[in-house]
Amino acid sequence: MIGLDTNVLVRHITQDDPVQSPVASDVIERRLTPQVPGFISVPAMAETAWVLARSYGLAGPELAAVLEQLLQSSVLVVDCEQQVYAAMIAEREGRGRFADTLIAELGARAGCNYTLTFDRKAQRLPGFALP
């Protein structure tokens, strides 16, 4: 297994760098295999979603579609896949931002009754409460 950093994922997805994007795509499309997959950690997935939203303007169904492609790839292994998937669905359906929902999902997985937050938007999501 080979770990993938956010910048490799973003270069592959956006194809915005004439030098790095072809290298990132070569890694993901040709060098990784089901036997030697790429690993996407939770922080790398969350950061990728954040960069795509903030720097490239992706949100809602468009961002969810990109995240879903990563989840469905036969050459990628996504850490905490079920929680990432639930957060992607919430993003797609407009029920919450990817990172906020992912935080709540990971908290629930760890046995938390809820997650405390000052974030007003996140407070409306299941799994969050005011301190």
GROMACS elastic network, one bead per residue, 0.5 to 0.9 nm:
[ bonds ]
;  ai    aj funct       b0    kb
    1    32     6  0.85699   500
    1    35     6  0.79503   500
    1    37     6  0.50038   500
    1    38     6  0.56603   500
    1    39     6  0.63662   500
    1    77     6  0.85803   500
    2    32     6  0.81460   500
    2    36     6  0.70946   500
    2    37     6  0.63143   500
    2    39     6  0.57287   500
    2    40     6  0.89036   500
    3    37     6  0.85903   500
    3    38     6  0.55583   500
    3    40     6  0.62905   500
    3    41     6  0.77496   500
    4     7     6  0.82622   500
    4     8     6  0.63840   500
    4     9     6  0.70485   500
    4    38     6  0.61496   500
    4    39     6  0.58131   500
    4    40     6  0.56818   500
    4    41     6  0.79071   500
    4    44     6  0.76753   500
    5     8     6  0.55562   500
    5     9     6  0.66763   500
    5    10     6  0.88894   500
    5    39     6  0.89056   500
    5    40     6  0.73533   500
    5    41     6  0.83202   500
    5    44     6  0.59211   500
    5    45     6  0.88341   500
    5    48     6  0.88485   500
    6     9     6  0.51622   500
    6    10     6  0.60689   500
    6    11     6  0.85275   500
    6    40     6  0.84307   500
    6    43     6  0.85169   500
    6    44     6  0.50305   500
    6    45     6  0.71341   500
    6    46     6  0.88245   500
    6    47     6  0.64242   500
    6    48     6  0.53978   500
    6    51     6  0.86461   500
    7    10     6  0.50628   500
    7    11     6  0.59576   500
    7    12     6  0.84668   500
    7    24     6  0.87798   500
    7    44     6  0.88037   500
    7    48     6  0.78073   500
    8    11     6  0.52634   500
    8    12     6  0.62216   500
    8    13     6  0.86506   500
    8    20     6  0.79319   500
    8    21     6  0.78156   500
    8    23     6  0.85622   500
    8    24     6  0.53833   500
    8    25     6  0.83795   500
    8    27     6  0.89096   500
    8    28     6  0.89490   500
    9    12     6  0.52025   500
    9    13     6  0.61146   500
    9    14     6  0.85514   500
    9    24     6  0.71721   500
    9    25     6  0.86532   500
    9    28     6  0.86225   500
    9    40     6  0.89178   500
    9    44     6  0.85819   500
    9    45     6  0.88048   500
    9    48     6  0.70258   500
   10    13     6  0.50712   500
   10    14     6  0.58469   500
   10    15     6  0.79004   500
   10    16     6  0.86749   500
   10    21     6  0.84155   500
   10    24     6  0.87077   500
   10    48     6  0.64019   500
   10    51     6  0.77704   500
   10    52     6  0.74403   500
   11    14     6  0.54283   500
   11    15     6  0.53887   500
   11    16     6  0.63289   500
   11    17     6  0.66364   500
   11    20     6  0.64309   500
   11    22     6  0.81625   500
   11    23     6  0.86671   500
   11    24     6  0.62335   500
   11    25     6  0.78340   500
   12    15     6  0.55367   500
   12    16     6  0.83568   500
   12    20     6  0.82997   500
   12    21     6  0.53057   500
   12    22     6  0.73611   500
   12    23     6  0.82047   500
   12    24     6  0.52016   500
   12    25     6  0.50217   500
   12    26     6  0.87154   500
   12    28     6  0.78066   500
   13    16     6  0.84844   500
   13    21     6  0.82605   500
   13    24     6  0.89780   500
   13    25     6  0.82998   500
   13    66     6  0.78118   500
   14    17     6  0.82401   500
   14    21     6  0.77767   500
   14    52     6  0.85446   500
   14    56     6  0.84113   500
   15    18     6  0.75698   500
   15    20     6  0.83840   500
   15    21     6  0.50464   500
   15    22     6  0.75047   500
   15    24     6  0.89564   500
   15    25     6  0.84419   500
   16    20     6  0.84116   500
   16    21     6  0.65062   500
   17    20     6  0.54713   500
   17    21     6  0.51734   500
   17    22     6  0.80348   500
   18    21     6  0.60295   500
   18    22     6  0.69631   500
   19    22     6  0.62993   500
   19    23     6  0.69856   500
   20    23     6  0.52079   500
   20    24     6  0.61163   500
   20    25     6  0.86174   500
   21    24     6  0.51065   500
   21    25     6  0.60996   500
   21    26     6  0.84951   500
   22    25     6  0.50973   500
   22    26     6  0.60106   500
   22    27     6  0.86328   500
   23    26     6  0.50664   500
   23    27     6  0.63199   500
   23    28     6  0.87823   500
   24    27     6  0.52106   500
   24    28     6  0.63159   500
   24    29     6  0.84744   500
   25    28     6  0.51163   500
   25    29     6  0.56260   500
   25    30     6  0.77474   500
   26    29     6  0.52932   500
   26    30     6  0.52656   500
   26    31     6  0.65401   500
   26    32     6  0.87608   500
   27    30     6  0.56605   500
   27    32     6  0.60946   500
   27    38     6  0.88990   500
   28    31     6  0.62079   500
   28    32     6  0.55073   500
   28    33     6  0.84965   500
   28    37     6  0.87919   500
   28    38     6  0.74949   500
   28    75     6  0.74898   500
   28    76     6  0.82800   500
   29    32     6  0.66121   500
   29    33     6  0.84860   500
   29    75     6  0.83103   500
   30    33     6  0.76000   500
   31    36     6  0.83896   500
   31    37     6  0.88004   500
   32    35     6  0.80169   500
   32    36     6  0.57246   500
   32    37     6  0.51650   500
   32    38     6  0.62099   500
   32    75     6  0.57776   500
   32    76     6  0.79097   500
   33    37     6  0.51587   500
   33    38     6  0.80193   500
   33    74     6  0.75573   500
   33    76     6  0.82348   500
   34    37     6  0.52167   500
   34    38     6  0.87193   500
   34    74     6  0.59093   500
   34    76     6  0.76341   500
   35    75     6  0.79931   500
   36    75     6  0.74876   500
   36    76     6  0.89738   500
   37    74     6  0.79202   500
   37    76     6  0.52101   500
   37    77     6  0.64934   500
   38    75     6  0.61884   500
   38    77     6  0.60525   500
   38    78     6  0.84867   500
   39    75     6  0.87734   500
   39    76     6  0.58273   500
   39    78     6  0.60093   500
   39    79     6  0.73476   500
   40    43     6  0.82067   500
   40    44     6  0.60288   500
   40    45     6  0.62805   500
   40    70     6  0.89486   500
   40    76     6  0.71208   500
   40    77     6  0.61574   500
   40    79     6  0.61080   500
   41    44     6  0.51617   500
   41    45     6  0.61929   500
   41    46     6  0.86153   500
   41    77     6  0.85754   500
   41    78     6  0.62801   500
   41    79     6  0.50424   500
   41    80     6  0.81153   500
   42    45     6  0.51071   500
   42    46     6  0.60828   500
   42    47     6  0.84498   500
   42    78     6  0.74600   500
   42    79     6  0.56586   500
   42    80     6  0.69028   500
   42    81     6  0.87586   500
   42    84     6  0.77611   500
   42   102     6  0.88368   500
   43    46     6  0.51198   500
   43    47     6  0.59209   500
   43    48     6  0.83695   500
   44    47     6  0.51068   500
   44    48     6  0.59397   500
   44    49     6  0.86007   500
   45    48     6  0.50621   500
   45    49     6  0.62734   500
   45    50     6  0.86223   500
   45    67     6  0.82594   500
   45    78     6  0.80281   500
   45    79     6  0.86406   500
   45    84     6  0.80989   500
   46    49     6  0.52073   500
   46    50     6  0.61923   500
   46    51     6  0.86906   500
   46    84     6  0.87111   500
   46    98     6  0.74873   500
   46    99     6  0.58221   500
   46   102     6  0.79649   500
   47    51     6  0.60562   500
   47    52     6  0.84771   500
   47    99     6  0.84728   500
   48    51     6  0.51861   500
   48    52     6  0.60942   500
   48    53     6  0.85173   500
   48    67     6  0.88748   500
   49    52     6  0.51732   500
   49    53     6  0.60946   500
   49    54     6  0.85478   500
   49    58     6  0.84932   500
   49    59     6  0.88454   500
   49    63     6  0.71895   500
   49    64     6  0.88078   500
   49    66     6  0.88504   500
   49    67     6  0.75364   500
   49    98     6  0.71479   500
   49    99     6  0.76487   500
   50    53     6  0.51327   500
   50    54     6  0.59289   500
   50    55     6  0.80900   500
   50    98     6  0.82863   500
   50    99     6  0.75677   500
   51    54     6  0.52091   500
   51    55     6  0.53783   500
   51    56     6  0.70428   500
   51    57     6  0.87425   500
   51    58     6  0.89567   500
   52    55     6  0.56529   500
   52    57     6  0.63679   500
   52    58     6  0.56122   500
   52    59     6  0.80521   500
   52    63     6  0.73045   500
   53    56     6  0.57082   500
   53    59     6  0.56759   500
   53    63     6  0.72225   500
   54    57     6  0.56760   500
   54    58     6  0.75624   500
   54    59     6  0.89762   500
   55    58     6  0.82884   500
   57    63     6  0.87912   500
   58    61     6  0.84894   500
   58    62     6  0.58840   500
   58    63     6  0.50481   500
   58    64     6  0.87653   500
   59    62     6  0.56908   500
   59    64     6  0.74054   500
   59    91     6  0.75110   500
   59    92     6  0.81743   500
   59    97     6  0.84798   500
   60    63     6  0.55327   500
   60    64     6  0.60768   500
   60    65     6  0.86387   500
   60    88     6  0.89084   500
   60    90     6  0.85365   500
   60    91     6  0.50963   500
   60    93     6  0.69393   500
   60    94     6  0.59383   500
   60    96     6  0.88843   500
   60    97     6  0.80652   500
   60    98     6  0.88544   500
   61    65     6  0.59983   500
   61    66     6  0.87639   500
   61    88     6  0.89838   500
   61    89     6  0.88114   500
   61    91     6  0.68503   500
   61    93     6  0.70665   500
   61    94     6  0.79791   500
   62    65     6  0.52358   500
   62    66     6  0.66949   500
   62    67     6  0.89358   500
   62    92     6  0.75776   500
   63    66     6  0.53051   500
   63    67     6  0.63675   500
   63    68     6  0.86153   500
   63    88     6  0.82759   500
   63    91     6  0.75542   500
   63    92     6  0.74361   500
   63    98     6  0.89919   500
   64    67     6  0.50517   500
   64    68     6  0.59415   500
   64    69     6  0.85941   500
   64    87     6  0.88970   500
   64    88     6  0.53256   500
   64    89     6  0.69685   500
   64    90     6  0.86020   500
   64    91     6  0.60031   500
   64    92     6  0.50893   500
   64    93     6  0.88760   500
   64    98     6  0.84490   500
   65    68     6  0.50237   500
   65    69     6  0.62863   500
   65    70     6  0.88589   500
   65    88     6  0.83983   500
   65    92     6  0.77150   500
   66    69     6  0.52098   500
   66    70     6  0.66421   500
   66    71     6  0.88742   500
   67    70     6  0.51809   500
   67    71     6  0.63196   500
   67    72     6  0.87358   500
   67    84     6  0.87557   500
   67    85     6  0.84531   500
   67    88     6  0.66493   500
   68    72     6  0.60626   500
   68    73     6  0.85829   500
   68    85     6  0.76076   500
   68    88     6  0.71033   500
   68    89     6  0.88404   500
   69    72     6  0.51437   500
   69    73     6  0.61540   500
   70    73     6  0.53908   500
   70    74     6  0.89130   500
   70    76     6  0.69215   500
   70    77     6  0.86710   500
   70    78     6  0.79766   500
   71    74     6  0.84846   500
   71    76     6  0.73060   500
   71    77     6  0.76224   500
   71    78     6  0.65479   500
   71    81     6  0.73993   500
   71    84     6  0.83635   500
   71    85     6  0.74562   500
   72    75     6  0.88103   500
   72    76     6  0.79677   500
   73    76     6  0.54738   500
   73    77     6  0.80556   500
   74    77     6  0.79338   500
   77    81     6  0.80360   500
   78    81     6  0.52731   500
   78    84     6  0.79701   500
   79    82     6  0.86680   500
   79    83     6  0.88367   500
   79    84     6  0.79690   500
   80    83     6  0.55756   500
   80    84     6  0.62326   500
   80    85     6  0.86025   500
   80   106     6  0.80358   500
   81    84     6  0.50555   500
   81    85     6  0.59364   500
   81    86     6  0.85822   500
   82    85     6  0.50234   500
   82    86     6  0.62095   500
   82    87     6  0.86755   500
   82   105     6  0.88064   500
   83    86     6  0.50804   500
   83    87     6  0.62387   500
   83    88     6  0.85702   500
   83   101     6  0.85702   500
   83   102     6  0.62240   500
   83   103     6  0.88473   500
   83   104     6  0.88827   500
   83   105     6  0.54199   500
   83   106     6  0.63157   500
   83   109     6  0.79803   500
   84    87     6  0.51242   500
   84    88     6  0.61134   500
   84    89     6  0.86845   500
   84    98     6  0.83186   500
   84   101     6  0.86984   500
   84   102     6  0.61471   500
   84   105     6  0.80714   500
   84   106     6  0.87241   500
   85    89     6  0.62380   500
   85    90     6  0.86885   500
   85   102     6  0.87981   500
   86    89     6  0.51507   500
   86    90     6  0.63132   500
   86    91     6  0.87255   500
   86    98     6  0.89095   500
   86   101     6  0.77081   500
   86   102     6  0.75209   500
   86   105     6  0.74535   500
   87    90     6  0.50648   500
   87    91     6  0.62348   500
   87    92     6  0.86427   500
   87    96     6  0.79597   500
   87    97     6  0.77011   500
   87    98     6  0.51166   500
   87    99     6  0.73094   500
   87   100     6  0.79956   500
   87   101     6  0.50246   500
   87   102     6  0.50782   500
   87   103     6  0.87079   500
   87   104     6  0.88580   500
   87   105     6  0.73921   500
   88    91     6  0.50621   500
   88    92     6  0.61677   500
   88    93     6  0.86472   500
   88    97     6  0.86284   500
   88    98     6  0.60019   500
   88   101     6  0.84109   500
   88   102     6  0.83633   500
   89    93     6  0.60959   500
   89    94     6  0.84459   500
   89    95     6  0.83837   500
   89    98     6  0.85110   500
   90    93     6  0.51890   500
   90    94     6  0.59593   500
   90    96     6  0.54948   500
   90    97     6  0.71332   500
   90    98     6  0.69010   500
   90   101     6  0.70272   500
   91    94     6  0.51610   500
   91    95     6  0.62178   500
   91    96     6  0.55586   500
   91    97     6  0.53942   500
   91    98     6  0.53061   500
   91   101     6  0.81995   500
   92    95     6  0.77779   500
   92    96     6  0.86804   500
   92    98     6  0.88633   500
   93    96     6  0.80090   500
   94    97     6  0.75293   500
   95   101     6  0.86925   500
   95   125     6  0.74769   500
   96    99     6  0.84856   500
   96   100     6  0.68258   500
   96   101     6  0.61662   500
   96   121     6  0.78412   500
   96   122     6  0.72585   500
   96   124     6  0.85632   500
   96   125     6  0.67171   500
   97   100     6  0.54620   500
   97   101     6  0.61980   500
   97   102     6  0.84988   500
   97   121     6  0.87003   500
   97   122     6  0.80640   500
   98   101     6  0.53747   500
   98   102     6  0.60125   500
   98   103     6  0.86746   500
   99   103     6  0.61752   500
   99   104     6  0.87561   500
  100   103     6  0.52093   500
  100   104     6  0.64869   500
  100   105     6  0.87172   500
  100   121     6  0.88185   500
  100   122     6  0.60933   500
  100   125     6  0.82927   500
  101   104     6  0.51220   500
  101   105     6  0.60664   500
  101   106     6  0.85534   500
  101   122     6  0.78596   500
  101   125     6  0.74066   500
  101   126     6  0.83688   500
  101   127     6  0.84875   500
  102   105     6  0.50051   500
  102   106     6  0.60241   500
  102   107     6  0.84230   500
  103   106     6  0.52639   500
  103   107     6  0.61235   500
  103   108     6  0.86624   500
  103   115     6  0.80104   500
  104   107     6  0.50524   500
  104   108     6  0.61837   500
  104   109     6  0.85965   500
  104   112     6  0.87407   500
  104   114     6  0.72741   500
  104   115     6  0.63114   500
  104   125     6  0.83671   500
  104   126     6  0.75802   500
  104   127     6  0.54198   500
  104   128     6  0.67344   500
  105   108     6  0.51389   500
  105   109     6  0.61773   500
  105   110     6  0.86832   500
  105   127     6  0.76750   500
  106   110     6  0.62352   500
  106   111     6  0.87401   500
  106   112     6  0.86935   500
  107   110     6  0.50802   500
  107   111     6  0.64046   500
  107   112     6  0.51802   500
  107   113     6  0.79348   500
  107   114     6  0.70934   500
  107   115     6  0.66660   500
  107   127     6  0.81205   500
  108   111     6  0.50260   500
  108   113     6  0.66321   500
  108   114     6  0.70380   500
  108   115     6  0.84357   500
  108   127     6  0.73905   500
  109   112     6  0.73422   500
  111   114     6  0.87502   500
  112   115     6  0.69422   500
  112   127     6  0.85690   500
  113   127     6  0.72042   500
  113   128     6  0.89028   500
  114   126     6  0.82059   500
  114   128     6  0.52628   500
  114   129     6  0.65055   500
  115   127     6  0.59890   500
  115   129     6  0.61114   500
  115   130     6  0.83950   500
  115   131     6  0.87949   500
  116   123     6  0.82869   500
  116   127     6  0.86523   500
  116   128     6  0.57217   500
  116   130     6  0.54449   500
  116   131     6  0.53024   500
  117   120     6  0.79458   500
  117   122     6  0.72244   500
  117   123     6  0.66710   500
  117   128     6  0.66037   500
  117   129     6  0.62136   500
  117   130     6  0.55606   500
  117   131     6  0.64559   500
  118   121     6  0.89391   500
  118   122     6  0.80602   500
  118   123     6  0.73664   500
  118   129     6  0.83554   500
  118   130     6  0.61999   500
  118   131     6  0.73075   500
  119   122     6  0.52801   500
  119   123     6  0.61372   500
  119   130     6  0.85803   500
  120   123     6  0.51300   500
  120   124     6  0.70163   500
  120   130     6  0.88407   500
  121   124     6  0.56953   500
  121   125     6  0.74138   500
  122   125     6  0.53118   500
  122   126     6  0.84546   500
  122   127     6  0.89764   500
  122   128     6  0.66254   500
  122   129     6  0.85019   500
  123   126     6  0.78060   500
  123   127     6  0.82601   500
  123   128     6  0.52070   500
  123   129     6  0.56073   500
  123   130     6  0.67674   500
  124   127     6  0.88459   500
  124   128     6  0.72227   500
  124   129     6  0.82403   500
  125   128     6  0.60335   500
  125   129     6  0.86625   500
  126   129     6  0.85076   500
